[in-house]
Amino acid sequence: MDADRMSRTLTRIAHEIVERNRGIEELALVGIRTRGVPIAKRLAHAIGEIAGHEVPTGALDITLYRDDLMRHAVGPQPVVRSTEIPFSIDDKRILLVDDVLYTGRTIRAALDALIDFGRPKVIQLVVLVDRGHRELPIKADYVGKNLPTSASQSVQVHLMEIDGKDEVEIQET
Amino acid sequence: MKKDLLSIADLSCEEITLILDTTEAMREIGQRPIKKVPTLRGKTVVNLFYEPSTRTRTSFEIAEKRLSADTLSIPVSTSSVLKGETLVDTALNIEAMQPDMIVLRHASSGAAHLLSRICRSRIINAGDGMHEHPTQALLDAFTIREHKHRIEGLKVTIVGDLLHSRVLRSDALLLTKLGAQVCVCGPATLVPVGIERLGVRVSTSVDEAVADADVIMLLRIQHERMQGAFFPSVREYFNTFGMTKARVARARPDVIIMHPGPMNRGVEIASDVADGPYSVILEQVANGVAVRMAVLYLLAGGVEDEAAA
């Protein structure tokens, strides 16, 4: 997926979001660190262009909620980054945004983390790429692209804000 | 990270920066409606305090609970220590109950190192005698970084009881490691021999020491550790070394005033300075919880070099 394709994909998702939620009054976007955050910001911008004004965005770090923490006897702890949700999520329609949906474990952790901030009316899941291989019963509501992969491959999403280019690539590991 | 947090001397600059950055993230948890994350679920932390403490013990306990650890505090005044049990025996008995971490405050320098050698649990030094108090230094550094956005190149003046202060040792080691210029000042009787080896400059005049300071840190006069006459009277100490508004005025206009607590108002610090606009003393306390959460989290992970630890 190249930059042009990514931009059209995000615009399409923004349209779907506005359509399915019948407006944007109660919407808020929460991106999962690291690459869900710029995607959430771009979606907020795109939704703003469609509906007239931007929706609030936040950033969620799920490290402290991971189910594989403390299970490894060796290796340093993963780096914790800050969570910034500068609005109340109570009774909001929250769109949780991530770059790649894989096992579903990150989303499980993100749901737990979100619930600690309040009680949203609805949580919907937006991903740029769904690569399959779910280990938990989790499904995305909006998918940029379904990308069939094998477990030995890795999917890398590069974003202008972080990596200096917009691209999705599959690598053999 | 190593197995234990015993002293600032053991930490590299990278480890210190990692702890301070992690603290940044931990602080946000304290501002949530539900101030708790599941990270240390199923871990047991024992707080073993052989000396009185309000701030440090409360701070560790809150930090442990915010990370969902199971925590218990053993104040020695109600424990078998009163029946003559030694520190090592107490520690081995606690160890037998399979805790994951022990937070130790003890009046003897090196007590945490001793436990580190005999215990499988992670040991966190919460103050050992006149040696070190690493989490205090970390929270001080975090508070300074918050206000000044850097530590390198700052002028930090530390005034008070230098002889008995473990906070001084940890702070001096940490701040010089990160590139600050540290100047210490106190009555000659309370300046330990060889203090220059910490990388600090010694001054005998408080007026000279605070000139152009970015940070002024006061240390408590530790009456409980003083067996001799170190200065003639409390009033004389205050007149010669006490931090007054007039002395603060000699520092930089954006100076911050710090104190690790508990304060002796009217001894090392005037009340109007302690409560003044430049005082960050209560911020230090607030940041203490986040720093301890960061330390608990980072120590709970794997050990980098098991053989060396």
Interface residues (C-beta under 8 A of the other chain):
Chain A: D61 L64 Y65 L69 M70 H72 A73 V74 G75 P76 Q77 V79 V80 R81 S82 T83 E84 D112 A113 D116 F117 G118
Chain B: M1 L18 D21 T22 E24 A25 M26 E28 I29 R32 P33 I34 K36 V37 P38 T39 L40 G42 K43 L67 A294 Y297 L298 A300 G301 G302 V303 E304 E306
